[in-house]
Amino acid sequence: MAFSIRRVNYYYATIKDEPGEAYQILDSISGLGINLLAFTAIPMGNSSTQLTIFPDDDHDLSSLAAKSGLEIDGPHPAFLVQGDDKLGALTQVHYKLFGANINVYASSGVSDGKGSFGYVVYVKPEDFEHAAETLEL
């Protein structure tokens, strides 16, 4: 497999930037058997952190949030690219989007160090369907 692309949904929550806050959320998600495709945490000022959560099953995450009182915003669409890690692996994705005049406004990726990678691509909501068509999804 060179790479595959699929539509995914993400949610985000802003939490206190204190030890254990992300742990509690991740522990709750894990305890309910919710598989995560991706997860990021970024600082938002001096006292807050934004968690971005990509569940494998949107319904389960929504019910967790309702039960736990966690305020989450979403779902929001994105693309998850996974594949064989090789030089220039992401250029094809960006080239197609560039050719369709679609801006990638954020992205995040990681290699597993064993030959595979995962990459999340964010486009503006109004560009999402056009981007999906461009990426042949």
C-alpha positions as CSV (number, residue, x, y, z in Angstrom):
1,M,0.0,0.0,0.0
2,A,1.5,3.4,-1.0
3,F,-1.1,5.3,1.1
4,S,-4.9,5.5,1.8
5,I,-7.0,8.5,2.6
6,R,-10.3,8.5,4.4
7,R,-12.7,11.0,5.8
8,V,-12.7,11.3,9.6
9,N,-14.4,13.5,12.2
10,Y,-12.7,15.2,15.1
11,Y,-13.8,17.0,18.2
12,Y,-12.0,19.4,20.4
13,A,-12.2,20.5,24.0
14,T,-10.5,23.2,25.9
15,I,-9.2,22.1,29.3
16,K,-7.2,23.6,32.1
17,D,-3.4,23.3,31.5
18,E,-2.8,21.3,34.6
19,P,-1.2,17.9,35.3
20,G,-3.6,15.0,34.9
21,E,-6.3,16.9,32.9
22,A,-5.6,15.1,29.6
23,Y,-5.0,11.8,31.4
24,Q,-8.5,11.9,32.9
25,I,-10.1,12.4,29.5
26,L,-8.0,9.8,27.8
27,D,-8.6,7.3,30.7
28,S,-12.4,7.9,30.4
29,I,-12.2,7.3,26.6
30,S,-10.1,4.2,27.0
31,G,-12.3,2.9,29.8
32,L,-15.4,3.1,27.5
33,G,-13.5,1.1,24.8
34,I,-13.4,4.0,22.4
35,N,-10.6,3.6,19.9
36,L,-8.8,6.8,18.9
37,L,-7.4,7.3,15.4
38,A,-5.4,10.4,16.5
39,F,-5.1,12.8,19.3
40,T,-3.3,16.1,19.8
41,A,-2.9,18.6,22.6
42,I,-1.7,22.2,22.0
43,P,-1.4,25.1,24.4
44,M,-4.0,27.9,24.2
45,G,-2.5,30.8,26.2
46,N,-1.0,30.4,29.6
47,S,-3.7,28.3,31.4
48,S,-5.6,26.3,28.8
49,T,-4.9,23.4,26.4
50,Q,-6.9,22.3,23.4
51,L,-7.4,18.6,22.9
52,T,-8.3,17.4,19.5
53,I,-9.7,13.9,19.5
54,F,-10.3,11.7,16.5
55,P,-12.5,8.8,17.6
56,D,-13.0,5.7,15.5
57,D,-16.7,5.9,16.4
58,D,-18.3,9.4,16.6
59,H,-21.4,8.2,18.5
60,D,-19.4,6.7,21.4
61,L,-17.5,9.9,21.9
62,S,-20.7,12.0,21.9
63,S,-22.2,9.8,24.6
64,L,-19.0,10.0,26.7
65,A,-19.1,13.8,26.6
66,A,-22.8,13.9,27.5
67,K,-22.2,11.5,30.5
68,S,-19.1,13.1,31.8
69,G,-20.1,16.8,31.3
70,L,-17.1,17.3,29.0
71,E,-17.9,20.2,26.6
72,I,-16.7,19.2,23.2
73,D,-17.1,20.9,19.9
74,G,-17.7,18.8,16.8
75,P,-17.9,16.8,14.8
76,H,-15.6,18.6,12.3
77,P,-14.4,16.9,9.1
78,A,-10.8,16.1,8.2
79,F,-8.8,13.6,6.2
80,L,-6.6,10.8,7.6
81,V,-3.8,9.7,5.3
82,Q,-2.0,6.5,6.2
83,G,0.6,4.6,4.3
84,D,4.2,3.6,3.6
85,D,6.7,6.1,4.7
86,K,8.9,7.1,1.8
87,L,10.6,10.3,0.7
88,G,7.9,12.6,-0.7
89,A,5.0,10.5,0.5
90,L,2.8,13.5,1.2
91,T,3.6,15.5,-1.9
92,Q,0.9,13.7,-4.0
93,V,-1.9,14.7,-1.5
94,H,-0.7,18.3,-1.4
95,Y,-0.2,18.5,-5.2
96,K,-3.8,17.3,-5.9
97,L,-5.2,19.9,-3.4
98,F,-3.0,22.6,-4.8
99,G,-4.1,21.8,-8.3
100,A,-7.7,22.2,-7.2
101,N,-6.9,25.5,-5.5
102,I,-7.7,24.1,-2.1
103,N,-5.7,25.4,0.9
104,V,-4.5,23.0,3.6
105,Y,-4.8,25.2,6.6
106,A,-3.4,22.8,9.2
107,S,-1.9,19.3,9.3
108,S,-0.1,17.0,11.6
109,G,1.7,13.8,11.0
110,V,4.0,11.2,12.4
111,S,6.1,8.3,11.2
112,D,6.2,5.1,13.2
113,G,9.9,4.6,12.5
114,K,9.2,1.2,11.0
115,G,8.1,2.3,7.5
116,S,4.5,3.7,8.0
117,F,3.1,7.1,8.7
118,G,-0.2,8.8,9.7
119,Y,-1.1,12.3,8.6
120,V,-4.2,14.4,9.4
121,V,-5.1,17.1,6.9
122,Y,-7.5,19.9,7.7
123,V,-9.2,22.0,5.0
124,K,-11.8,24.7,5.5
125,P,-15.3,23.3,6.0
126,E,-16.6,25.0,2.8
127,D,-13.8,23.3,0.8
128,F,-14.2,19.8,2.3
129,E,-16.5,18.2,-0.3
130,H,-14.5,19.7,-3.1
131,A,-11.3,18.3,-1.5
132,A,-12.9,14.9,-1.0
133,E,-13.8,14.8,-4.7
134,T,-10.3,16.0,-5.7
135,L,-8.8,13.2,-3.5
136,E,-11.3,10.7,-5.1
137,L,-13.1,9.9,-1.9
